[in-house]
């Protein structure tokens, strides 16, 4: 399963997706664990997610590109609930 999080900075915001295994490696499955990992490690690589049309024509959240996140004091991590299907990344 992939869980989505919104990363909010003073400049912009993006949505990232992390698998259960990736979250377990960070030490938890919530926004706090992601924020703590960023603060501790100073950086984190994740898949950026965006809305797209699936082959069926339905909208879905899908991986767009891998991004690197750098820790910053004004960065905020929030859960990102979505009514759309979430496609797993590799």
C-alpha positions in Angstrom: 0.0 0.0 0.0 1.2 3.6 -0.7 0.4 6.4 1.6 0.4 10.0 0.4 1.8 13.0 2.2 1.7 16.7 1.3 5.1 18.5 1.8 4.5 22.2 2.4 7.2 24.8 2.3 7.1 28.6 2.2 7.5 28.5 -1.6 5.2 25.6 -2.7 3.8 22.2 -1.9 4.0 18.7 -3.5 2.4 15.3 -2.8 4.7 12.4 -2.2 3.9 8.7 -1.9 5.7 6.2 0.4 5.1 2.4 0.6 4.5 0.6 3.9 8.0 -0.8 3.7 9.5 2.7 3.1 7.5 4.1 6.0 8.6 1.2 8.3 12.2 2.0 7.4 11.6 5.6 8.5 10.3 4.4 11.9 6.5 4.9 11.5 3.6 5.2 9.2 2.5 8.8 9.8 3.5 12.3 8.9 5.4 12.7 12.2 7.7 9.8 11.2 8.4 11.4 7.8 9.1 14.7 9.4 11.4 13.1 12.0 13.3 11.2 9.3 13.8 14.4 7.3 15.1 16.2 10.3 17.4 13.4 11.3 18.7 12.5 7.9 18.6 16.0 6.4 17.2 14.6 3.2 14.8 12.1 1.8 14.2 10.7 -1.7 10.5 9.9 -2.6 8.2 9.6 -5.5 6.2 12.8 -6.3 2.5 12.0 -7.1 0.1 13.7 -9.4 -3.4 13.2 -10.7 -3.7 11.5 -14.1 -6.2 9.5 -16.1 -5.9 5.8 -15.8 -6.4 3.4 -18.8 -10.0 3.1 -17.7 -10.5 6.9 -18.0 -10.9 7.3 -14.3 -8.7 9.8 -12.4 -6.0 8.3 -10.2 -3.0 9.5 -8.1 0.1 8.1 -9.8 3.9 8.5 -9.4 5.3 11.3 -11.6 9.0 11.5 -10.8 11.5 10.8 -8.0 12.3 13.9 -6.0 14.8 14.8 -3.3 13.6 16.6 -0.2 15.9 18.6 2.0 15.2 19.3 5.6 14.2 22.9 6.4 12.8 24.6 9.5 9.7 25.9 7.8 8.9 22.5 6.1 5.6 20.8 7.1 4.5 17.3 6.4 0.7 16.5 6.3 -1.3 13.4 5.6 -2.9 13.7 2.1 -6.2 12.0 2.0 -7.6 11.4 -1.5 -10.8 9.9 -2.8 -8.9 8.7 -5.9 -7.2 5.3 -6.4 -3.5 5.5 -5.5 -1.2 3.7 -7.9 1.9 2.0 -6.4 5.4 3.0 -7.5 8.3 0.6 -8.1 
